[in-house]
Amino acid sequence: MTESKSPKDFTWGFATASYQIEGAYNEGGRANSIWDTFTHIPSKIADGSSGDVAMDSYHLWKEDI
């Protein structure tokens, strides 16, 4: 493995999609996304999973801060 170094002024960033972390797909007046609709169609997702709960940051946000 080759070691790699970032420049001293390099700033790391992070990103995610709300679908991956929020959960609570039918709460708080939130409308369904295309992924909500797609994952609820039987046989579209091999293991039947969805983002309905995901990481549940909608309910766990106080613990996340």
PDB file of N, CA, C, O and CB in Angstrom:
ATOM      1  N   MET A   1       0.845  -1.182   0.000  1.00  0.00           N
ATOM      2  CA  MET A   1       0.000   0.000   0.000  1.00  0.00           C
ATOM      3  C   MET A   1       0.886   1.240   0.000  1.00  0.00           C
ATOM      4  O   MET A   1       1.894   1.283   0.705  1.00  0.00           O
ATOM      5  CB  MET A   1      -0.959   0.001   1.220  1.00  0.00           C
ATOM      6  N   THR A   2       0.521   2.229  -0.773  1.00  0.00           N
ATOM      7  CA  THR A   2       1.274   3.469  -0.871  1.00  0.00           C
ATOM      8  C   THR A   2       0.676   4.516   0.061  1.00  0.00           C
ATOM      9  O   THR A   2      -0.538   4.721   0.091  1.00  0.00           O
ATOM     10  CB  THR A   2       1.291   3.982  -2.322  1.00  0.00           C
ATOM     11  N   GLU A   3       1.540   5.169   0.815  1.00  0.00           N
ATOM     12  CA  GLU A   3       1.065   6.221   1.715  1.00  0.00           C
ATOM     13  C   GLU A   3       0.782   7.475   0.901  1.00  0.00           C
ATOM     14  O   GLU A   3       1.535   7.829  -0.007  1.00  0.00           O
ATOM     15  CB  GLU A   3       2.105   6.513   2.841  1.00  0.00           C
ATOM     16  N   SER A   4      -0.305   8.135   1.238  1.00  0.00           N
ATOM     17  CA  SER A   4      -0.690   9.356   0.557  1.00  0.00           C
ATOM     18  C   SER A   4      -0.888  10.448   1.589  1.00  0.00           C
ATOM     19  O   SER A   4      -1.499  10.218   2.633  1.00  0.00           O
ATOM     20  CB  SER A   4      -1.969   9.150  -0.284  1.00  0.00           C
ATOM     21  N   LYS A   5      -0.376  11.636   1.304  1.00  0.00           N
ATOM     22  CA  LYS A   5      -0.528  12.757   2.231  1.00  0.00           C
ATOM     23  C   LYS A   5      -1.288  13.881   1.544  1.00  0.00           C
ATOM     24  O   LYS A   5      -1.066  14.182   0.371  1.00  0.00           O
ATOM     25  CB  LYS A   5       0.854  13.256   2.733  1.00  0.00           C
ATOM     26  N   SER A   6      -2.174  14.483   2.292  1.00  0.00           N
ATOM     27  CA  SER A   6      -2.937  15.618   1.780  1.00  0.00           C
ATOM     28  C   SER A   6      -2.165  16.898   2.047  1.00  0.00           C
ATOM     29  O   SER A   6      -1.371  16.953   2.985  1.00  0.00           O
ATOM     30  CB  SER A   6      -4.346  15.683   2.425  1.00  0.00           C
ATOM     31  N   PRO A   7      -2.381  17.923   1.245  1.00  0.00           N
ATOM     32  CA  PRO A   7      -1.741  19.213   1.505  1.00  0.00           C
ATOM     33  C   PRO A   7      -2.153  19.747   2.883  1.00  0.00           C
ATOM     34  O   PRO A   7      -3.235  19.435   3.380  1.00  0.00           O
ATOM     35  CB  PRO A   7      -2.109  20.233   0.398  1.00  0.00           C
ATOM     36  N   LYS A   8      -1.274  20.557   3.491  1.00  0.00           N
ATOM     37  CA  LYS A   8      -1.563  21.094   4.835  1.00  0.00           C
ATOM     38  C   LYS A   8      -2.848  21.901   4.874  1.00  0.00           C
ATOM     39  O   LYS A   8      -3.526  21.919   5.901  1.00  0.00           O
ATOM     40  CB  LYS A   8      -0.412  21.961   5.311  1.00  0.00           C
ATOM     41  N   ASP A   9      -3.196  22.563   3.796  1.00  0.00           N
ATOM     42  CA  ASP A   9      -4.401  23.393   3.786  1.00  0.00           C
ATOM     43  C   ASP A   9      -5.647  22.641   3.302  1.00  0.00           C
ATOM     44  O   ASP A   9      -6.688  23.249   3.054  1.00  0.00           O
ATOM     45  CB  ASP A   9      -4.173  24.604   2.913  1.00  0.00           C
ATOM     46  N   PHE A  10      -5.530  21.326   3.171  1.00  0.00           N
ATOM     47  CA  PHE A  10      -6.661  20.506   2.723  1.00  0.00           C
ATOM     48  C   PHE A  10      -7.737  20.453   3.805  1.00  0.00           C
ATOM     49  O   PHE A  10      -7.425  20.251   4.979  1.00  0.00           O
ATOM     50  CB  PHE A  10      -6.191  19.074   2.363  1.00  0.00           C
ATOM     51  N   THR A  11      -8.982  20.631   3.426  1.00  0.00           N
ATOM     52  CA  THR A  11     -10.108  20.560   4.348  1.00  0.00           C
ATOM     53  C   THR A  11     -10.983  19.375   3.962  1.00  0.00           C
ATOM     54  O   THR A  11     -11.447  19.269   2.827  1.00  0.00           O
ATOM     55  CB  THR A  11     -10.926  21.882   4.339  1.00  0.00           C
ATOM     56  N   TRP A  12     -11.199  18.487   4.928  1.00  0.00           N
ATOM     57  CA  TRP A  12     -12.077  17.345   4.697  1.00  0.00           C
ATOM     58  C   TRP A  12     -13.526  17.797   4.753  1.00  0.00           C
ATOM     59  O   TRP A  12     -13.875  18.693   5.522  1.00  0.00           O
ATOM     60  CB  TRP A  12     -11.816  16.229   5.733  1.00  0.00           C
ATOM     61  N   GLY A  13     -14.352  17.189   3.954  1.00  0.00           N
ATOM     62  CA  GLY A  13     -15.780  17.469   3.971  1.00  0.00           C
ATOM     63  C   GLY A  13     -16.553  16.166   4.046  1.00  0.00           C
ATOM     64  O   GLY A  13     -16.018  15.095   3.762  1.00  0.00           O
ATOM     65  N   PHE A  14     -17.778  16.266   4.422  1.00  0.00           N
ATOM     66  CA  PHE A  14     -18.631  15.087   4.540  1.00  0.00           C
ATOM     67  C   PHE A  14     -19.984  15.392   3.935  1.00  0.00           C
ATOM     68  O   PHE A  14     -20.450  16.531   3.965  1.00  0.00           O
ATOM     69  CB  PHE A  14     -18.779  14.647   6.016  1.00  0.00           C
ATOM     70  N   ALA A  15     -20.602  14.377   3.390  1.00  0.00           N
ATOM     71  CA  ALA A  15     -21.919  14.553   2.797  1.00  0.00           C
ATOM     72  C   ALA A  15     -22.709  13.248   2.907  1.00  0.00           C
ATOM     73  O   ALA A  15     -22.138  12.164   3.016  1.00  0.00           O
ATOM     74  CB  ALA A  15     -21.801  15.000   1.318  1.00  0.00           C
ATOM     75  N   THR A  16     -23.994  13.377   2.876  1.00  0.00           N
ATOM     76  CA  THR A  16     -24.876  12.221   2.846  1.00  0.00           C
ATOM     77  C   THR A  16     -26.195  12.668   2.230  1.00  0.00           C
ATOM     78  O   THR A  16     -26.406  13.856   1.990  1.00  0.00           O
ATOM     79  CB  THR A  16     -25.087  11.617   4.280  1.00  0.00           C
ATOM     80  N   ALA A  17     -27.054  11.736   1.982  1.00  0.00           N
ATOM     81  CA  ALA A  17     -28.385  12.056   1.476  1.00  0.00           C
ATOM     82  C   ALA A  17     -29.393  11.858   2.602  1.00  0.00           C
ATOM     83  O   ALA A  17     -29.252  10.938   3.408  1.00  0.00           O
ATOM     84  CB  ALA A  17     -28.747  11.174   0.239  1.00  0.00           C
ATOM     85  N   SER A  18     -30.391  12.700   2.662  1.00  0.00           N
ATOM     86  CA  SER A  18     -31.383  12.576   3.731  1.00  0.00           C
ATOM     87  C   SER A  18     -32.024  11.194   3.747  1.00  0.00           C
ATOM     88  O   SER A  18     -32.338  10.670   4.815  1.00  0.00           O
ATOM     89  CB  SER A  18     -32.459  13.642   3.578  1.00  0.00           C
ATOM     90  N   TYR A  19     -32.219  10.603   2.577  1.00  0.00           N
ATOM     91  CA  TYR A  19     -32.831   9.272   2.513  1.00  0.00           C
ATOM     92  C   TYR A  19     -32.007   8.244   3.277  1.00  0.00           C
ATOM     93  O   TYR A  19     -32.559   7.302   3.845  1.00  0.00           O
ATOM     94  CB  TYR A  19     -32.993   8.830   1.058  1.00  0.00           C
ATOM     95  N   GLN A  20     -30.684   8.423   3.292  1.00  0.00           N
ATOM     96  CA  GLN A  20     -29.794   7.471   3.953  1.00  0.00           C
ATOM     97  C   GLN A  20     -29.831   7.582   5.475  1.00  0.00           C
ATOM     98  O   GLN A  20     -29.516   6.612   6.164  1.00  0.00           O
ATOM     99  CB  GLN A  20     -28.381   7.674   3.468  1.00  0.00           C
ATOM    100  N   ILE A  21     -30.203   8.728   6.008  1.00  0.00           N
ATOM    101  CA  ILE A  21     -30.085   8.909   7.452  1.00  0.00           C
ATOM    102  C   ILE A  21     -31.370   9.274   8.184  1.00  0.00           C
ATOM    103  O   ILE A  21     -31.518   8.923   9.355  1.00  0.00           O
ATOM    104  CB  ILE A  21     -29.092   9.946   7.716  1.00  0.00           C
ATOM    105  N   GLU A  22     -32.290   9.956   7.544  1.00  0.00           N
ATOM    106  CA  GLU A  22     -33.428  10.512   8.267  1.00  0.00           C
ATOM    107  C   GLU A  22     -34.429   9.491   8.794  1.00  0.00           C
ATOM    108  O   GLU A  22     -34.777   9.523   9.974  1.00  0.00           O
ATOM    109  CB  GLU A  22     -34.135  11.452   7.392  1.00  0.00           C
ATOM    110  N   GLY A  23     -34.890   8.597   7.948  1.00  0.00           N
ATOM    111  CA  GLY A  23     -35.992   7.735   8.352  1.00  0.00           C
ATOM    112  C   GLY A  23     -37.270   8.549   8.422  1.00  0.00           C
ATOM    113  O   GLY A  23     -37.392   9.570   7.745  1.00  0.00           O
ATOM    114  N   ALA A  24     -38.222   8.110   9.230  1.00  0.00           N
ATOM    115  CA  ALA A  24     -39.484   8.842   9.438  1.00  0.00           C
ATOM    116  C   ALA A  24     -40.129   9.232   8.110  1.00  0.00           C
ATOM    117  O   ALA A  24     -40.535  10.379   7.923  1.00  0.00           O
ATOM    118  CB  ALA A  24     -39.238  10.100  10.285  1.00  0.00           C
ATOM    119  N   TYR A  25     -40.221   8.280   7.200  1.00  0.00           N
ATOM    120  CA  TYR A  25     -40.683   8.596   5.841  1.00  0.00           C
ATOM    121  C   TYR A  25     -42.107   9.129   5.773  1.00  0.00           C
ATOM    122  O   TYR A  25     -42.467   9.781   4.793  1.00  0.00           O
ATOM    123  CB  TYR A  25     -40.586   7.378   4.987  1.00  0.00           C
ATOM    124  N   ASN A  26     -42.923   8.872   6.784  1.00  0.00           N
ATOM    125  CA  ASN A  26     -44.324   9.327   6.729  1.00  0.00           C
ATOM    126  C   ASN A  26     -44.670  10.213   7.915  1.00  0.00           C
ATOM    127  O   ASN A  26     -45.806  10.197   8.389  1.00  0.00           O
ATOM    128  CB  ASN A  26     -45.276   8.126   6.688  1.00  0.00           C
ATOM    129  N   GLU A  27     -43.710  10.981   8.395  1.00  0.00           N
ATOM    130  CA  GLU A  27     -43.945  11.854   9.550  1.00  0.00           C
ATOM    131  C   GLU A  27     -43.627  13.304   9.227  1.00  0.00           C
ATOM    132  O   GLU A  27     -42.919  13.593   8.263  1.00  0.00           O
ATOM    133  CB  GLU A  27     -43.111  11.395  10.741  1.00  0.00           C
ATOM    134  N   GLY A  28     -44.145  14.201  10.025  1.00  0.00           N
ATOM    135  CA  GLY A  28     -43.808  15.612   9.941  1.00  0.00           C
ATOM    136  C   GLY A  28     -44.218  16.300   8.659  1.00  0.00           C
ATOM    137  O   GLY A  28     -43.647  17.330   8.301  1.00  0.00           O
ATOM    138  N   GLY A  29     -45.199  15.749   7.960  1.00  0.00           N
ATOM    139  CA  GLY A  29     -45.659  16.376   6.726  1.00  0.00           C
ATOM    140  C   GLY A  29     -44.751  16.128   5.533  1.00  0.00           C
ATOM    141  O   GLY A  29     -44.933  16.735   4.478  1.00  0.00           O
ATOM    142  N   ARG A  30     -43.792  15.255   5.689  1.00  0.00           N
ATOM    143  CA  ARG A  30     -42.858  14.959   4.606  1.00  0.00           C
ATOM    144  C   ARG A  30     -43.569  14.204   3.492  1.00  0.00           C
ATOM    145  O   ARG A  30     -44.298  13.247   3.751  1.00  0.00           O
ATOM    146  CB  ARG A  30     -41.659  14.144   5.126  1.00  0.00           C
ATOM    147  N   ALA A  31     -43.358  14.633   2.263  1.00  0.00           N
ATOM    148  CA  ALA A  31     -43.924  13.945   1.099  1.00  0.00           C
ATOM    149  C   ALA A  31     -43.004  12.806   0.690  1.00  0.00           C
ATOM    150  O   ALA A  31     -41.803  12.855   0.957  1.00  0.00           O
ATOM    151  CB  ALA A  31     -44.135  14.930  -0.086  1.00  0.00           C
ATOM    152  N   ASN A  32     -43.547  11.788   0.049  1.00  0.00           N
ATOM    153  CA  ASN A  32     -42.744  10.665  -0.423  1.00  0.00           C
ATOM    154  C   ASN A  32     -41.774  11.116  -1.505  1.00  0.00           C
ATOM    155  O   ASN A  32     -42.111  11.919  -2.375  1.00  0.00           O
ATOM    156  CB  ASN A  32     -43.646   9.543  -0.951  1.00  0.00           C
ATOM    157  N   SER A  33     -40.566  10.582  -1.429  1.00  0.00           N
ATOM    158  CA  SER A  33     -39.574  10.809  -2.484  1.00  0.00           C
ATOM    159  C   SER A  33     -39.722   9.692  -3.515  1.00  0.00           C
ATOM    160  O   SER A  33     -40.475   8.741  -3.303  1.00  0.00           O
ATOM    161  CB  SER A  33     -38.107  10.856  -1.899  1.00  0.00           C
ATOM    162  N   ILE A  34     -39.017   9.807  -4.606  1.00  0.00           N
ATOM    163  CA  ILE A  34     -39.042   8.754  -5.616  1.00  0.00           C
ATOM    164  C   ILE A  34     -38.532   7.448  -5.028  1.00  0.00           C
ATOM    165  O   ILE A  34     -39.013   6.376  -5.395  1.00  0.00           O
ATOM    166  CB  ILE A  34     -38.202   9.153  -6.840  1.00  0.00           C
ATOM    167  N   TRP A  35     -37.549   7.524  -4.106  1.00  0.00           N
ATOM    168  CA  TRP A  35     -37.011   6.318  -3.467  1.00  0.00           C
ATOM    169  C   TRP A  35     -38.027   5.690  -2.526  1.00  0.00           C
ATOM    170  O   TRP A  35     -38.122   4.465  -2.451  1.00  0.00           O
ATOM    171  CB  TRP A  35     -35.729   6.645  -2.703  1.00  0.00           C
ATOM    172  N   ASP A  36     -38.787   6.507  -1.808  1.00  0.00           N
ATOM    173  CA  ASP A  36     -39.844   5.955  -0.951  1.00  0.00           C
ATOM    174  C   ASP A  36     -40.815   5.138  -1.800  1.00  0.00           C
ATOM    175  O   ASP A  36     -41.164   4.009  -1.454  1.00  0.00           O
ATOM    176  CB  ASP A  36     -40.600   7.090  -0.197  1.00  0.00           C
ATOM    177  N   THR A  37     -41.235   5.715  -2.892  1.00  0.00           N
ATOM    178  CA  THR A  37     -42.182   5.049  -3.783  1.00  0.00           C
ATOM    179  C   THR A  37     -41.577   3.769  -4.372  1.00  0.00           C
ATOM    180  O   THR A  37     -42.205   2.710  -4.350  1.00  0.00           O
ATOM    181  CB  THR A  37     -42.611   6.001  -4.911  1.00  0.00           C
ATOM    182  N   PHE A  38     -40.367   3.876  -4.890  1.00  0.00           N
ATOM    183  CA  PHE A  38     -39.713   2.737  -5.546  1.00  0.00           C
ATOM    184  C   PHE A  38     -39.491   1.573  -4.583  1.00  0.00           C
ATOM    185  O   PHE A  38     -39.777   0.426  -4.927  1.00  0.00           O
ATOM    186  CB  PHE A  38     -38.377   3.172  -6.142  1.00  0.00           C
ATOM    187  N   THR A  39     -38.984   1.854  -3.380  1.00  0.00           N
ATOM    188  CA  THR A  39     -38.661   0.764  -2.456  1.00  0.00           C
ATOM    189  C   THR A  39     -39.891   0.084  -1.874  1.00  0.00           C
ATOM    190  O   THR A  39     -39.778  -0.986  -1.275  1.00  0.00           O
ATOM    191  CB  THR A  39     -37.810   1.285  -1.336  1.00  0.00           C
ATOM    192  N   HIS A  40     -41.061   0.687  -2.041  1.00  0.00           N
ATOM    193  CA  HIS A  40     -42.286   0.064  -1.555  1.00  0.00           C
ATOM    194  C   HIS A  40     -42.977  -0.789  -2.623  1.00  0.00           C
ATOM    195  O   HIS A  40     -44.036  -1.365  -2.372  1.00  0.00           O
ATOM    196  CB  HIS A  40     -43.237   1.130  -1.059  1.00  0.00           C
ATOM    197  N   ILE A  41     -42.380  -0.865  -3.802  1.00  0.00           N
ATOM    198  CA  ILE A  41     -42.908  -1.742  -4.856  1.00  0.00           C
ATOM    199  C   ILE A  41     -42.318  -3.131  -4.628  1.00  0.00           C
ATOM    200  O   ILE A  41     -41.098  -3.292  -4.667  1.00  0.00           O
ATOM    201  CB  ILE A  41     -42.559  -1.196  -6.308  1.00  0.00           C
ATOM    202  N   PRO A  42     -43.159  -4.133  -4.392  1.00  0.00           N
ATOM    203  CA  PRO A  42     -42.654  -5.487  -4.136  1.00  0.00           C
ATOM    204  C   PRO A  42     -41.680  -5.955  -5.226  1.00  0.00           C
ATOM    205  O   PRO A  42     -41.915  -5.741  -6.415  1.00  0.00           O
ATOM    206  CB  PRO A  42     -43.822  -6.469  -4.031  1.00  0.00           C
ATOM    207  N   SER A  43     -40.607  -6.583  -4.809  1.00  0.00           N
ATOM    208  CA  SER A  43     -39.558  -7.188  -5.635  1.00  0.00           C
ATOM    209  C   SER A  43     -38.593  -6.196  -6.286  1.00  0.00           C
ATOM    210  O   SER A  43     -37.691  -6.623  -7.006  1.00  0.00           O
ATOM    211  CB  SER A  43     -40.191  -8.001  -6.699  1.00  0.00           C
ATOM    212  N   LYS A  44     -38.746  -4.909  -6.064  1.00  0.00           N
ATOM    213  CA  LYS A  44     -37.810  -3.945  -6.655  1.00  0.00           C
ATOM    214  C   LYS A  44     -36.485  -3.928  -5.914  1.00  0.00           C
ATOM    215  O   LYS A  44     -35.444  -3.676  -6.522  1.00  0.00           O
ATOM    216  CB  LYS A  44     -38.418  -2.546  -6.656  1.00  0.00           C
ATOM    217  N   ILE A  45     -36.500  -4.190  -4.613  1.00  0.00           N
ATOM    218  CA  ILE A  45     -35.281  -4.242  -3.804  1.00  0.00           C
ATOM    219  C   ILE A  45     -35.131  -5.691  -3.334  1.00  0.00           C
ATOM    220  O   ILE A  45     -36.029  -6.234  -2.689  1.00  0.00           O
ATOM    221  CB  ILE A  45     -35.338  -3.226  -2.574  1.00  0.00           C
ATOM    222  N   ALA A  46     -34.002  -6.309  -3.657  1.00  0.00           N
ATOM    223  CA  ALA A  46     -33.807  -7.748  -3.429  1.00  0.00           C
ATOM    224  C   ALA A  46     -34.145  -8.173  -2.004  1.00  0.00           C
ATOM    225  O   ALA A  46     -34.827  -9.181  -1.814  1.00  0.00           O
ATOM    226  CB  ALA A  46     -32.375  -8.129  -3.738  1.00  0.00           C
ATOM    227  N   ASP A  47     -33.688  -7.433  -1.004  1.00  0.00           N
ATOM    228  CA  ASP A  47     -33.934  -7.852   0.374  1.00  0.00           C
ATOM    229  C   ASP A  47     -35.147  -7.152   1.003  1.00  0.00           C
ATOM    230  O   ASP A  47     -35.437  -7.343   2.184  1.00  0.00           O
ATOM    231  CB  ASP A  47     -32.701  -7.585   1.214  1.00  0.00           C
ATOM    232  N   GLY A  48     -35.846  -6.348   0.211  1.00  0.00           N
ATOM    233  CA  GLY A  48     -37.051  -5.683   0.692  1.00  0.00           C
ATOM    234  C   GLY A  48     -36.803  -4.496   1.602  1.00  0.00           C
ATOM    235  O   GLY A  48     -37.745  -3.967   2.192  1.00  0.00           O
ATOM    236  N   SER A  49     -35.555  -4.068   1.729  1.00  0.00           N
ATOM    237  CA  SER A  49     -35.245  -2.958   2.624  1.00  0.00           C
ATOM    238  C   SER A  49     -35.690  -1.623   2.027  1.00  0.00           C
ATOM    239  O   SER A  49     -35.960  -1.518   0.830  1.00  0.00           O
ATOM    240  CB  SER A  49     -33.746  -2.924   2.926  1.00  0.00           C
ATOM    241  N   SER A  50     -35.759  -0.625   2.876  1.00  0.00           N
ATOM    242  CA  SER A  50     -36.132   0.727   2.449  1.00  0.00           C
ATOM    243  C   SER A  50     -35.488   1.718   3.409  1.00  0.00           C
ATOM    244  O   SER A  50     -34.800   1.330   4.353  1.00  0.00           O
ATOM    245  CB  SER A  50     -37.694   0.910   2.410  1.00  0.00           C
ATOM    246  N   GLY A  51     -35.717   2.980   3.159  1.00  0.00           N
ATOM    247  CA  GLY A  51     -35.209   4.026   4.047  1.00  0.00           C
ATOM    248  C   GLY A  51     -36.242   4.475   5.059  1.00  0.00           C
ATOM    249  O   GLY A  51     -36.113   5.552   5.640  1.00  0.00           O
ATOM    250  N   ASP A  52     -37.270   3.663   5.279  1.00  0.00           N
ATOM    251  CA  ASP A  52     -38.342   4.057   6.198  1.00  0.00           C
ATOM    252  C   ASP A  52     -37.822   4.445   7.577  1.00  0.00           C
ATOM    253  O   ASP A  52     -38.304   5.401   8.185  1.00  0.00           O
ATOM    254  CB  ASP A  52     -39.342   2.930   6.337  1.00  0.00           C
ATOM    255  N   VAL A  53     -36.848   3.707   8.056  1.00  0.00           N
ATOM    256  CA  VAL A  53     -36.247   4.020   9.359  1.00  0.00           C
ATOM    257  C   VAL A  53     -34.826   4.559   9.166  1.00  0.00           C
ATOM    258  O   VAL A  53     -34.422   5.498   9.852  1.00  0.00           O
ATOM    259  CB  VAL A  53     -36.230   2.759  10.275  1.00  0.00           C
ATOM    260  N   ALA A  54     -34.080   3.977   8.249  1.00  0.00           N
ATOM    261  CA  ALA A  54     -32.691   4.374   7.955  1.00  0.00           C
ATOM    262  C   ALA A  54     -31.895   4.475   9.258  1.00  0.00           C
ATOM    263  O   ALA A  54     -31.969   3.573  10.092  1.00  0.00           O
ATOM    264  CB  ALA A  54     -32.650   5.735   7.186  1.00  0.00           C
ATOM    265  N   MET A  55     -31.144   5.546   9.442  1.00  0.00           N
ATOM    266  CA  MET A  55     -30.390   5.741  10.689  1.00  0.00           C
ATOM    267  C   MET A  55     -31.257   6.427  11.752  1.00  0.00           C
ATOM    268  O   MET A  55     -30.828   6.598  12.892  1.00  0.00           O
ATOM    269  CB  MET A  55     -29.114   6.578  10.423  1.00  0.00           C
ATOM    270  N   ASP A  56     -32.452   6.808  11.379  1.00  0.00           N
ATOM    271  CA  ASP A  56     -33.462   7.407  12.263  1.00  0.00           C
ATOM    272  C   ASP A  56     -33.039   8.727  12.891  1.00  0.00           C
ATOM    273  O   ASP A  56     -33.416   9.021  14.026  1.00  0.00           O
ATOM    274  CB  ASP A  56     -33.804   6.447  13.351  1.00  0.00           C
ATOM    275  N   SER A  57     -32.258   9.527  12.164  1.00  0.00           N
ATOM    276  CA  SER A  57     -31.837  10.818  12.713  1.00  0.00           C
ATOM    277  C   SER A  57     -33.010  11.767  12.928  1.00  0.00           C
ATOM    278  O   SER A  57     -32.891  12.729  13.686  1.00  0.00           O
ATOM    279  CB  SER A  57     -30.820  11.467  11.794  1.00  0.00           C
ATOM    280  N   TYR A  58     -34.133  11.513  12.277  1.00  0.00           N
ATOM    281  CA  TYR A  58     -35.326  12.336  12.507  1.00  0.00           C
ATOM    282  C   TYR A  58     -35.713  12.290  13.982  1.00  0.00           C
ATOM    283  O   TYR A  58     -36.104  13.306  14.556  1.00  0.00           O
ATOM    284  CB  TYR A  58     -36.509  11.854  11.623  1.00  0.00           C
ATOM    285  N   HIS A  59     -35.603  11.111  14.593  1.00  0.00           N
ATOM    286  CA  HIS A  59     -35.950  10.959  16.005  1.00  0.00           C
ATOM    287  C   HIS A  59     -34.745  11.060  16.934  1.00  0.00           C
ATOM    288  O   HIS A  59     -34.901  11.391  18.110  1.00  0.00           O
ATOM    289  CB  HIS A  59     -36.634   9.639  16.218  1.00  0.00           C
ATOM    290  N   LEU A  60     -33.556  10.781  16.432  1.00  0.00           N
ATOM    291  CA  LEU A  60     -32.359  10.724  17.271  1.00  0.00           C
ATOM    292  C   LEU A  60     -31.464  11.953  17.148  1.00  0.00           C
ATOM    293  O   LEU A  60     -30.311  11.914  17.576  1.00  0.00           O
ATOM    294  CB  LEU A  60     -31.565   9.504  16.927  1.00  0.00           C
ATOM    295  N   TRP A  61     -31.968  13.037  16.576  1.00  0.00           N
ATOM    296  CA  TRP A  61     -31.121  14.187  16.304  1.00  0.00           C
ATOM    297  C   TRP A  61     -30.465  14.767  17.550  1.00  0.00           C
ATOM    298  O   TRP A  61     -29.340  15.261  17.472  1.00  0.00           O
ATOM    299  CB  TRP A  61     -31.921  15.245  15.629  1.00  0.00           C
ATOM    300  N   LYS A  62     -31.132  14.722  18.687  1.00  0.00           N
ATOM    301  CA  LYS A  62     -30.506  15.264  19.905  1.00  0.00           C
ATOM    302  C   LYS A  62     -29.272  14.455  20.293  1.00  0.00           C
ATOM    303  O   LYS A  62     -28.283  15.017  20.763  1.00  0.00           O
ATOM    304  CB  LYS A  62     -31.514  15.275  21.072  1.00  0.00           C
ATOM    305  N   GLU A  63     -29.325  13.154  20.101  1.00  0.00           N
ATOM    306  CA  GLU A  63     -28.181  12.298  20.403  1.00  0.00           C
ATOM    307  C   GLU A  63     -27.060  12.487  19.379  1.00  0.00           C
ATOM    308  O   GLU A  63     -25.890  12.272  19.694  1.00  0.00           O
ATOM    309  CB  GLU A  63     -28.615  10.831  20.443  1.00  0.00           C
ATOM    310  N   ASP A  64     -27.408  12.884  18.172  1.00  0.00           N
ATOM    311  CA  ASP A  64     -26.428  13.045  17.121  1.00  0.00           C
ATOM    312  C   ASP A  64     -25.606  14.335  17.268  1.00  0.00           C
ATOM    313  O   ASP A  64     -24.496  14.431  16.744  1.00  0.00           O
ATOM    314  CB  ASP A  64     -27.120  13.027  15.785  1.00  0.00           C
ATOM    315  N   ILE A  65     -26.149  15.302  17.968  1.00  0.00           N
ATOM    316  CA  ILE A  65     -25.452  16.610  18.102  1.00  0.00           C
ATOM    317  C   ILE A  65     -24.437  16.551  19.212  1.00  0.00           C
ATOM    318  O   ILE A  65     -23.755  17.541  19.478  1.00  0.00           O
ATOM    319  CB  ILE A  65     -26.455  17.756  18.375  1.00  0.00           C
TER     320      ILE A  65
END
